[in-house]
């Protein structure tokens, strides 16, 4: 599958578009460059927070849920979230900038429907020679709503619908025909709506818990035919592995 470089027998280094939906993947770890910023996107209830918890030990994270909880602890209990939402959003952006300033690898929980946040993250990271990468959980609206029910927290219907529309547009962009297919061994470019990202990994419901960890900057010899990773032509334009 194009856009994946094998770091070792269990890790993949994504570049460009890496659409893994419907594939059997042997590797169980994603490997990113030192200092990379990885944004985990998806509908509310799609499993972003669970993925963030699994990947976050030892890695700096920014999660808007943590920000909301911190803000809620400082206001009267009777005050609805809508009243202090602007403050929570400002605090979220402040924490992002603070985390970026450390120069450390960073995991960011974001629904993906606010492209300006990704672009600001990408620009800030690029000033220090760092990259922005995106992992998208492409689960159905029904699965996301079931996830909200399981956790006992519901996104407002209007907010959920807005996220759904915007993410659907991004996913549709993955299927758009390309005038110039990449040369053999070159990564497939990310869609225009995510041009700021060095890679986009797309996971479906079956794969959202498959990668159990991430690392940043580990080096290992690459293999031209890694075990457990399919190299046959893919259903989507993500052909071959780069050695």
C-alpha atoms as an extended CHARMM CRD file, in Angstrom:
* protein
*
       243  EXT
         1         1  UNK       CA              0.0000000000        0.0000000000        0.0000000000  PROA      1               0.0000000000
         2         2  UNK       CA              1.5020000000        3.2470000000       -1.1290000000  PROA      2               0.0000000000
         3         3  UNK       CA              2.5430000000        5.8280000000        1.4000000000  PROA      3               0.0000000000
         4         4  UNK       CA              3.7420000000        3.3050000000        3.9770000000  PROA      4               0.0000000000
         5         5  UNK       CA              7.3520000000        2.6710000000        4.7750000000  PROA      5               0.0000000000
         6         6  UNK       CA              8.0480000000       -0.3460000000        6.9340000000  PROA      6               0.0000000000
         7         7  UNK       CA              9.9690000000        0.7370000000       10.0290000000  PROA      7               0.0000000000
         8         8  UNK       CA             10.2460000000       -2.8320000000       11.3210000000  PROA      8               0.0000000000
         9         9  UNK       CA              8.0790000000       -5.9400000000       11.4630000000  PROA      9               0.0000000000
        10        10  UNK       CA              5.4400000000       -4.2650000000       13.6040000000  PROA      10              0.0000000000
        11        11  UNK       CA              5.5060000000       -0.5470000000       12.6710000000  PROA      11              0.0000000000
        12        12  UNK       CA              4.4560000000        1.5460000000        9.6810000000  PROA      12              0.0000000000
        13        13  UNK       CA              5.6650000000        5.0380000000        8.7780000000  PROA      13              0.0000000000
        14        14  UNK       CA              2.7860000000        6.6940000000        6.8820000000  PROA      14              0.0000000000
        15        15  UNK       CA              3.4000000000        9.2030000000        4.0940000000  PROA      15              0.0000000000
        16        16  UNK       CA              0.6970000000       10.7680000000        1.9420000000  PROA      16              0.0000000000
        17        17  UNK       CA             -2.7010000000        9.0620000000        1.8280000000  PROA      17              0.0000000000
        18        18  UNK       CA             -2.8030000000        5.6700000000        3.5480000000  PROA      18              0.0000000000
        19        19  UNK       CA             -6.3740000000        4.3900000000        3.3340000000  PROA      19              0.0000000000
        20        20  UNK       CA             -6.4600000000        1.1400000000        5.2780000000  PROA      20              0.0000000000
        21        21  UNK       CA            -10.2140000000        0.5480000000        5.1750000000  PROA      21              0.0000000000
        22        22  UNK       CA            -10.9870000000       -3.0300000000        4.2780000000  PROA      22              0.0000000000
        23        23  UNK       CA             -7.3620000000       -4.2240000000        4.5120000000  PROA      23              0.0000000000
        24        24  UNK       CA             -5.6150000000       -6.7730000000        6.6830000000  PROA      24              0.0000000000
        25        25  UNK       CA             -2.6870000000       -5.0100000000        8.3530000000  PROA      25              0.0000000000
        26        26  UNK       CA              0.0040000000       -6.9480000000       10.1870000000  PROA      26              0.0000000000
        27        27  UNK       CA              1.7910000000       -4.0030000000       11.7980000000  PROA      27              0.0000000000
        28        28  UNK       CA              0.3760000000       -2.8250000000       15.1200000000  PROA      28              0.0000000000
        29        29  UNK       CA              2.3000000000        0.4400000000       15.6180000000  PROA      29              0.0000000000
        30        30  UNK       CA              2.5170000000        3.7360000000       13.7270000000  PROA      30              0.0000000000
        31        31  UNK       CA              5.9020000000        5.4270000000       13.5830000000  PROA      31              0.0000000000
        32        32  UNK       CA              6.2340000000        9.1910000000       13.0260000000  PROA      32              0.0000000000
        33        33  UNK       CA              9.2080000000       11.5720000000       12.7300000000  PROA      33              0.0000000000
        34        34  UNK       CA             10.6460000000       13.2170000000       15.8570000000  PROA      34              0.0000000000
        35        35  UNK       CA              8.4850000000       16.0520000000       17.1430000000  PROA      35              0.0000000000
        36        36  UNK       CA              5.5450000000       15.2160000000       14.8820000000  PROA      36              0.0000000000
        37        37  UNK       CA              2.0690000000       16.5410000000       15.6500000000  PROA      37              0.0000000000
        38        38  UNK       CA             -0.5770000000       13.8360000000       15.1300000000  PROA      38              0.0000000000
        39        39  UNK       CA             -4.2160000000       14.9100000000       14.9580000000  PROA      39              0.0000000000
        40        40  UNK       CA             -6.8320000000       12.2270000000       15.6100000000  PROA      40              0.0000000000
        41        41  UNK       CA            -10.0590000000       13.1150000000       13.7940000000  PROA      41              0.0000000000
        42        42  UNK       CA            -13.5250000000       11.6100000000       13.5850000000  PROA      42              0.0000000000
        43        43  UNK       CA            -17.1320000000       12.0720000000       14.5540000000  PROA      43              0.0000000000
        44        44  UNK       CA            -18.0710000000       12.5710000000       18.2060000000  PROA      44              0.0000000000
        45        45  UNK       CA            -18.3890000000        9.0370000000       19.5940000000  PROA      45              0.0000000000
        46        46  UNK       CA            -16.1600000000        7.4510000000       16.9430000000  PROA      46              0.0000000000
        47        47  UNK       CA            -13.5190000000        6.3860000000       19.4780000000  PROA      47              0.0000000000
        48        48  UNK       CA            -10.9920000000        9.2460000000       19.3610000000  PROA      48              0.0000000000
        49        49  UNK       CA            -10.6400000000        9.5700000000       23.1270000000  PROA      49              0.0000000000
        50        50  UNK       CA            -10.1210000000        5.8150000000       23.5300000000  PROA      50              0.0000000000
        51        51  UNK       CA             -7.4430000000        5.8540000000       20.8440000000  PROA      51              0.0000000000
        52        52  UNK       CA             -5.8020000000        8.8680000000       22.4600000000  PROA      52              0.0000000000
        53        53  UNK       CA             -5.6790000000        7.1020000000       25.8300000000  PROA      53              0.0000000000
        54        54  UNK       CA             -4.0960000000        4.0260000000       24.2550000000  PROA      54              0.0000000000
        55        55  UNK       CA             -1.4500000000        6.0660000000       22.4450000000  PROA      55              0.0000000000
        56        56  UNK       CA             -0.7630000000        8.7630000000       24.9990000000  PROA      56              0.0000000000
        57        57  UNK       CA              1.4370000000        7.1330000000       27.7050000000  PROA      57              0.0000000000
        58        58  UNK       CA              4.6530000000        9.1580000000       27.6490000000  PROA      58              0.0000000000
        59        59  UNK       CA              3.3440000000       11.5130000000       24.9360000000  PROA      59              0.0000000000
        60        60  UNK       CA              2.0320000000       15.0340000000       25.3500000000  PROA      60              0.0000000000
        61        61  UNK       CA             -1.6980000000       15.2770000000       24.5040000000  PROA      61              0.0000000000
        62        62  UNK       CA             -4.3340000000       17.9630000000       24.1140000000  PROA      62              0.0000000000
        63        63  UNK       CA             -7.9410000000       16.7970000000       24.4290000000  PROA      63              0.0000000000
        64        64  UNK       CA            -10.8630000000       19.2710000000       24.3800000000  PROA      64              0.0000000000
        65        65  UNK       CA            -12.7440000000       17.0030000000       26.7890000000  PROA      65              0.0000000000
        66        66  UNK       CA            -10.0450000000       17.6250000000       29.4140000000  PROA      66              0.0000000000
        67        67  UNK       CA            -10.3270000000       21.3460000000       28.7200000000  PROA      67              0.0000000000
        68        68  UNK       CA            -14.0980000000       21.2750000000       29.1840000000  PROA      68              0.0000000000
        69        69  UNK       CA            -13.7480000000       19.3950000000       32.4540000000  PROA      69              0.0000000000
        70        70  UNK       CA            -11.1670000000       21.8790000000       33.7320000000  PROA      70              0.0000000000
        71        71  UNK       CA            -13.4130000000       24.8090000000       32.8400000000  PROA      71              0.0000000000
        72        72  UNK       CA            -16.4830000000       23.1350000000       34.3490000000  PROA      72              0.0000000000
        73        73  UNK       CA            -14.6380000000       22.7100000000       37.6420000000  PROA      73              0.0000000000
        74        74  UNK       CA            -14.1750000000       26.4780000000       37.8420000000  PROA      74              0.0000000000
        75        75  UNK       CA            -17.7560000000       27.6060000000       37.1910000000  PROA      75              0.0000000000
        76        76  UNK       CA            -20.9920000000       27.1100000000       39.1630000000  PROA      76              0.0000000000
        77        77  UNK       CA            -22.4430000000       23.6280000000       38.6000000000  PROA      77              0.0000000000
        78        78  UNK       CA            -25.7610000000       25.0700000000       37.4190000000  PROA      78              0.0000000000
        79        79  UNK       CA            -24.0970000000       26.9540000000       34.5460000000  PROA      79              0.0000000000
        80        80  UNK       CA            -24.7140000000       25.1990000000       31.1730000000  PROA      80              0.0000000000
        81        81  UNK       CA            -21.7640000000       24.4870000000       28.9130000000  PROA      81              0.0000000000
        82        82  UNK       CA            -23.1370000000       26.8050000000       26.2200000000  PROA      82              0.0000000000
        83        83  UNK       CA            -22.4330000000       29.7590000000       28.4990000000  PROA      83              0.0000000000
        84        84  UNK       CA            -18.7380000000       29.0630000000       28.9670000000  PROA      84              0.0000000000
        85        85  UNK       CA            -18.0930000000       27.3330000000       25.6250000000  PROA      85              0.0000000000
        86        86  UNK       CA            -16.2080000000       30.3770000000       24.2070000000  PROA      86              0.0000000000
        87        87  UNK       CA            -13.8560000000       30.3010000000       27.1920000000  PROA      87              0.0000000000
        88        88  UNK       CA            -13.3050000000       26.5500000000       26.7580000000  PROA      88              0.0000000000
        89        89  UNK       CA            -12.4580000000       27.0200000000       23.0720000000  PROA      89              0.0000000000
        90        90  UNK       CA             -9.9840000000       29.7890000000       23.8400000000  PROA      90              0.0000000000
        91        91  UNK       CA             -8.4210000000       27.6140000000       26.5330000000  PROA      91              0.0000000000
        92        92  UNK       CA             -8.1750000000       24.7020000000       24.0730000000  PROA      92              0.0000000000
        93        93  UNK       CA             -6.2820000000       26.8510000000       21.5620000000  PROA      93              0.0000000000
        94        94  UNK       CA             -4.0690000000       28.2140000000       24.3460000000  PROA      94              0.0000000000
        95        95  UNK       CA             -3.1580000000       24.6880000000       25.4240000000  PROA      95              0.0000000000
        96        96  UNK       CA             -2.3760000000       23.7640000000       21.8180000000  PROA      96              0.0000000000
        97        97  UNK       CA              0.0770000000       26.6530000000       21.4980000000  PROA      97              0.0000000000
        98        98  UNK       CA              1.6090000000       25.8770000000       24.8610000000  PROA      98              0.0000000000
        99        99  UNK       CA              2.0980000000       22.2250000000       23.9080000000  PROA      99              0.0000000000
       100       100  UNK       CA              3.5740000000       23.1520000000       20.5170000000  PROA      100             0.0000000000
       101       101  UNK       CA              6.0650000000       25.4090000000       22.2450000000  PROA      101             0.0000000000
       102       102  UNK       CA              7.6220000000       22.4490000000       24.0360000000  PROA      102             0.0000000000
       103       103  UNK       CA              8.8950000000       20.9570000000       20.7640000000  PROA      103             0.0000000000
       104       104  UNK       CA              7.8250000000       17.5250000000       21.9760000000  PROA      104             0.0000000000
       105       105  UNK       CA              5.7350000000       15.0360000000       19.9560000000  PROA      105             0.0000000000
       106       106  UNK       CA              2.0770000000       15.8970000000       20.3400000000  PROA      106             0.0000000000
       107       107  UNK       CA             -1.2290000000       14.0210000000       20.0390000000  PROA      107             0.0000000000
       108       108  UNK       CA             -4.2850000000       16.2020000000       19.4290000000  PROA      108             0.0000000000
       109       109  UNK       CA             -7.9370000000       15.1610000000       19.7350000000  PROA      109             0.0000000000
       110       110  UNK       CA             -9.9770000000       17.1090000000       17.1730000000  PROA      110             0.0000000000
       111       111  UNK       CA            -13.1910000000       16.3070000000       15.3360000000  PROA      111             0.0000000000
       112       112  UNK       CA            -11.5450000000       17.4830000000       12.1260000000  PROA      112             0.0000000000
       113       113  UNK       CA            -14.3560000000       19.8020000000       11.1300000000  PROA      113             0.0000000000
       114       114  UNK       CA            -12.3350000000       22.9550000000       11.8940000000  PROA      114             0.0000000000
       115       115  UNK       CA             -9.5930000000       23.0670000000        9.2370000000  PROA      115             0.0000000000
       116       116  UNK       CA             -8.2160000000       26.3460000000       10.5790000000  PROA      116             0.0000000000
       117       117  UNK       CA             -6.9910000000       24.5200000000       13.6930000000  PROA      117             0.0000000000
       118       118  UNK       CA             -5.0850000000       21.9600000000       11.6170000000  PROA      118             0.0000000000
       119       119  UNK       CA             -3.5760000000       24.7030000000        9.4700000000  PROA      119             0.0000000000
       120       120  UNK       CA             -2.4220000000       26.6860000000       12.4740000000  PROA      120             0.0000000000
       121       121  UNK       CA             -0.9280000000       23.5510000000       13.9770000000  PROA      121             0.0000000000
       122       122  UNK       CA              0.8320000000       22.7550000000       10.6960000000  PROA      122             0.0000000000
       123       123  UNK       CA              2.2620000000       26.2740000000       10.3360000000  PROA      123             0.0000000000
       124       124  UNK       CA              3.4520000000       26.3740000000       13.9330000000  PROA      124             0.0000000000
       125       125  UNK       CA              5.0320000000       22.9290000000       13.6820000000  PROA      125             0.0000000000
       126       126  UNK       CA              6.6840000000       23.7110000000       10.3280000000  PROA      126             0.0000000000
       127       127  UNK       CA              8.4930000000       26.7090000000       11.8240000000  PROA      127             0.0000000000
       128       128  UNK       CA             10.4090000000       24.2170000000       13.9610000000  PROA      128             0.0000000000
       129       129  UNK       CA             10.9140000000       21.7280000000       11.1330000000  PROA      129             0.0000000000
       130       130  UNK       CA              8.1770000000       19.4310000000       12.4200000000  PROA      130             0.0000000000
       131       131  UNK       CA              5.3320000000       17.7600000000       10.5230000000  PROA      131             0.0000000000
       132       132  UNK       CA              1.5910000000       17.4880000000       10.9520000000  PROA      132             0.0000000000
       133       133  UNK       CA             -0.0160000000       14.0740000000       10.4390000000  PROA      133             0.0000000000
       134       134  UNK       CA             -3.6820000000       13.0640000000       10.6280000000  PROA      134             0.0000000000
       135       135  UNK       CA             -5.3580000000        9.8110000000       11.6590000000  PROA      135             0.0000000000
       136       136  UNK       CA             -9.0290000000        9.7370000000       10.6640000000  PROA      136             0.0000000000
       137       137  UNK       CA            -11.5700000000        7.3410000000       12.1380000000  PROA      137             0.0000000000
       138       138  UNK       CA            -13.9970000000        6.7870000000        9.2730000000  PROA      138             0.0000000000
       139       139  UNK       CA            -16.9080000000        5.1950000000       11.1140000000  PROA      139             0.0000000000
       140       140  UNK       CA            -20.5700000000        5.5870000000       10.2120000000  PROA      140             0.0000000000
       141       141  UNK       CA            -22.8720000000        8.0890000000       11.8880000000  PROA      141             0.0000000000
       142       142  UNK       CA            -24.7850000000        5.1710000000       13.4260000000  PROA      142             0.0000000000
       143       143  UNK       CA            -21.6000000000        3.7470000000       14.9790000000  PROA      143             0.0000000000
       144       144  UNK       CA            -20.6200000000        7.1750000000       16.3040000000  PROA      144             0.0000000000
       145       145  UNK       CA            -24.0550000000        7.6850000000       17.8640000000  PROA      145             0.0000000000
       146       146  UNK       CA            -23.8000000000        4.2440000000       19.4520000000  PROA      146             0.0000000000
       147       147  UNK       CA            -20.4240000000        5.2820000000       20.8560000000  PROA      147             0.0000000000
       148       148  UNK       CA            -21.9920000000        8.3890000000       22.3780000000  PROA      148             0.0000000000
       149       149  UNK       CA            -24.7000000000        6.2660000000       23.9540000000  PROA      149             0.0000000000
       150       150  UNK       CA            -22.1260000000        3.8570000000       25.3890000000  PROA      150             0.0000000000
       151       151  UNK       CA            -20.1400000000        6.6610000000       27.0150000000  PROA      151             0.0000000000
       152       152  UNK       CA            -23.2800000000        8.4320000000       28.2390000000  PROA      152             0.0000000000
       153       153  UNK       CA            -22.3900000000       11.7710000000       26.6050000000  PROA      153             0.0000000000
       154       154  UNK       CA            -24.1750000000       13.1970000000       23.6050000000  PROA      154             0.0000000000
       155       155  UNK       CA            -23.0230000000       15.8650000000       21.1920000000  PROA      155             0.0000000000
       156       156  UNK       CA            -25.8200000000       18.2910000000       20.3190000000  PROA      156             0.0000000000
       157       157  UNK       CA            -27.6150000000       17.1620000000       17.1530000000  PROA      157             0.0000000000
       158       158  UNK       CA            -26.7240000000       20.3810000000       15.3270000000  PROA      158             0.0000000000
       159       159  UNK       CA            -23.0350000000       20.0320000000       16.2030000000  PROA      159             0.0000000000
       160       160  UNK       CA            -22.9780000000       16.3500000000       15.2460000000  PROA      160             0.0000000000
       161       161  UNK       CA            -24.6350000000       17.1050000000       11.8950000000  PROA      161             0.0000000000
       162       162  UNK       CA            -22.0730000000       19.8150000000       11.1420000000  PROA      162             0.0000000000
       163       163  UNK       CA            -19.1460000000       17.5000000000       11.9150000000  PROA      163             0.0000000000
       164       164  UNK       CA            -20.7400000000       14.7600000000        9.8280000000  PROA      164             0.0000000000
       165       165  UNK       CA            -21.1800000000       16.9970000000        6.7620000000  PROA      165             0.0000000000
       166       166  UNK       CA            -17.6110000000       18.2670000000        6.8620000000  PROA      166             0.0000000000
       167       167  UNK       CA            -16.0170000000       14.8850000000        7.4300000000  PROA      167             0.0000000000
       168       168  UNK       CA            -18.1220000000       13.3820000000        4.6550000000  PROA      168             0.0000000000
       169       169  UNK       CA            -16.7270000000       15.9880000000        2.2700000000  PROA      169             0.0000000000
       170       170  UNK       CA            -13.1940000000       15.0620000000        3.2800000000  PROA      170             0.0000000000
       171       171  UNK       CA            -13.8820000000       11.3550000000        2.8080000000  PROA      171             0.0000000000
       172       172  UNK       CA            -15.4500000000       11.9790000000       -0.5800000000  PROA      172             0.0000000000
       173       173  UNK       CA            -12.2420000000       13.7590000000       -1.5580000000  PROA      173             0.0000000000
       174       174  UNK       CA            -10.3500000000       10.5000000000       -1.0420000000  PROA      174             0.0000000000
       175       175  UNK       CA            -12.3480000000        8.9180000000       -3.8330000000  PROA      175             0.0000000000
       176       176  UNK       CA            -11.9050000000       11.7780000000       -6.3190000000  PROA      176             0.0000000000
       177       177  UNK       CA            -10.1660000000       10.6990000000       -9.5550000000  PROA      177             0.0000000000
       178       178  UNK       CA             -6.5850000000       11.9260000000       -9.8840000000  PROA      178             0.0000000000
       179       179  UNK       CA             -5.2500000000       13.3780000000      -13.1300000000  PROA      179             0.0000000000
       180       180  UNK       CA             -1.7100000000       12.2290000000      -12.5220000000  PROA      180             0.0000000000
       181       181  UNK       CA             -1.3200000000        8.9650000000      -10.6190000000  PROA      181             0.0000000000
       182       182  UNK       CA              1.8650000000        8.7940000000       -8.5590000000  PROA      182             0.0000000000
       183       183  UNK       CA              4.9440000000        7.0830000000       -9.9040000000  PROA      183             0.0000000000
       184       184  UNK       CA              5.6270000000        3.5940000000       -8.5270000000  PROA      184             0.0000000000
       185       185  UNK       CA              6.8350000000        3.8880000000       -4.9560000000  PROA      185             0.0000000000
       186       186  UNK       CA              5.6320000000        7.4710000000       -4.5030000000  PROA      186             0.0000000000
       187       187  UNK       CA              2.9930000000        8.2210000000       -1.8620000000  PROA      187             0.0000000000
       188       188  UNK       CA             -0.5150000000        9.1380000000       -2.9620000000  PROA      188             0.0000000000
       189       189  UNK       CA             -1.0790000000       12.8360000000       -2.1460000000  PROA      189             0.0000000000
       190       190  UNK       CA             -3.4760000000       13.6470000000        0.6520000000  PROA      190             0.0000000000
       191       191  UNK       CA             -6.7620000000       15.2400000000       -0.5280000000  PROA      191             0.0000000000
       192       192  UNK       CA             -6.8300000000       18.9850000000       -1.0860000000  PROA      192             0.0000000000
       193       193  UNK       CA             -8.8310000000       19.5610000000        2.0890000000  PROA      193             0.0000000000
       194       194  UNK       CA             -5.9090000000       18.1720000000        4.1120000000  PROA      194             0.0000000000
       195       195  UNK       CA             -3.0250000000       19.5670000000        2.0940000000  PROA      195             0.0000000000
       196       196  UNK       CA             -1.3060000000       20.7500000000        5.2690000000  PROA      196             0.0000000000
       197       197  UNK       CA             -0.7930000000       17.1360000000        6.4550000000  PROA      197             0.0000000000
       198       198  UNK       CA              2.2830000000       15.0610000000        5.6320000000  PROA      198             0.0000000000
       199       199  UNK       CA              0.1250000000       11.9360000000        5.9170000000  PROA      199             0.0000000000
       200       200  UNK       CA             -3.4700000000       10.8660000000        6.3740000000  PROA      200             0.0000000000
       201       201  UNK       CA             -4.1730000000        7.4000000000        7.7830000000  PROA      201             0.0000000000
       202       202  UNK       CA             -7.8120000000        6.3450000000        7.3930000000  PROA      202             0.0000000000
       203       203  UNK       CA             -9.1120000000        3.6410000000        9.7150000000  PROA      203             0.0000000000
       204       204  UNK       CA            -12.5100000000        1.9950000000        9.6290000000  PROA      204             0.0000000000
       205       205  UNK       CA            -14.4730000000        0.5300000000       12.5210000000  PROA      205             0.0000000000
       206       206  UNK       CA            -12.6200000000       -2.7800000000       12.3350000000  PROA      206             0.0000000000
       207       207  UNK       CA             -9.1950000000       -1.1070000000       12.4840000000  PROA      207             0.0000000000
       208       208  UNK       CA             -9.7360000000        1.7450000000       14.9210000000  PROA      208             0.0000000000
       209       209  UNK       CA             -8.2350000000       -0.2930000000       17.7720000000  PROA      209             0.0000000000
       210       210  UNK       CA             -5.6990000000       -2.1780000000       15.6690000000  PROA      210             0.0000000000
       211       211  UNK       CA             -2.7030000000        0.1150000000       16.1730000000  PROA      211             0.0000000000
       212       212  UNK       CA             -1.9620000000       -0.1810000000       19.8650000000  PROA      212             0.0000000000
       213       213  UNK       CA              0.7430000000        2.4830000000       20.0670000000  PROA      213             0.0000000000
       214       214  UNK       CA              2.7080000000        5.1710000000       18.2450000000  PROA      214             0.0000000000
       215       215  UNK       CA              6.3490000000        6.1390000000       18.4170000000  PROA      215             0.0000000000
       216       216  UNK       CA              8.2580000000        9.2090000000       17.3180000000  PROA      216             0.0000000000
       217       217  UNK       CA             11.6840000000        9.0360000000       15.7740000000  PROA      217             0.0000000000
       218       218  UNK       CA             12.6250000000        5.4220000000       16.2630000000  PROA      218             0.0000000000
       219       219  UNK       CA             14.9490000000        4.1570000000       13.5740000000  PROA      219             0.0000000000
       220       220  UNK       CA             15.0310000000        0.6400000000       12.2290000000  PROA      220             0.0000000000
       221       221  UNK       CA             16.0790000000       -0.9600000000        8.9300000000  PROA      221             0.0000000000
       222       222  UNK       CA             13.3020000000       -1.0030000000        6.3440000000  PROA      222             0.0000000000
       223       223  UNK       CA             12.2150000000       -4.2170000000        4.6520000000  PROA      223             0.0000000000
       224       224  UNK       CA             11.0220000000       -4.4890000000        1.0640000000  PROA      224             0.0000000000
       225       225  UNK       CA              8.5560000000       -7.2920000000        1.7870000000  PROA      225             0.0000000000
       226       226  UNK       CA              7.4520000000       -7.0040000000        5.4190000000  PROA      226             0.0000000000
       227       227  UNK       CA              5.5170000000       -9.8630000000        6.9100000000  PROA      227             0.0000000000
       228       228  UNK       CA              1.8520000000       -9.3830000000        7.5890000000  PROA      228             0.0000000000
       229       229  UNK       CA              1.3260000000       -6.3030000000        5.3820000000  PROA      229             0.0000000000
       230       230  UNK       CA             -0.4870000000       -6.8300000000        2.0650000000  PROA      230             0.0000000000
       231       231  UNK       CA              1.2970000000       -5.6390000000       -1.0680000000  PROA      231             0.0000000000
       232       232  UNK       CA             -1.3830000000       -6.5800000000       -3.5740000000  PROA      232             0.0000000000
       233       233  UNK       CA             -3.2940000000       -3.8670000000       -5.4160000000  PROA      233             0.0000000000
       234       234  UNK       CA             -5.6530000000       -2.1400000000       -3.0220000000  PROA      234             0.0000000000
       235       235  UNK       CA             -9.3160000000       -1.2850000000       -3.3950000000  PROA      235             0.0000000000
       236       236  UNK       CA             -8.3520000000        2.3790000000       -3.0210000000  PROA      236             0.0000000000
       237       237  UNK       CA             -5.3150000000        4.1110000000       -4.5320000000  PROA      237             0.0000000000
       238       238  UNK       CA             -2.7890000000        3.0610000000       -1.9110000000  PROA      238             0.0000000000
       239       239  UNK       CA             -0.6270000000        0.5920000000       -3.8250000000  PROA      239             0.0000000000
       240       240  UNK       CA              2.8860000000       -0.7010000000       -2.7970000000  PROA      240             0.0000000000
       241       241  UNK       CA              5.2580000000       -0.1620000000        0.0620000000  PROA      241             0.0000000000
       242       242  UNK       CA              8.3450000000        1.9780000000       -0.2060000000  PROA      242             0.0000000000
       243       243  UNK       CA             11.5370000000        0.2280000000        0.8880000000  PROA      243             0.0000000000
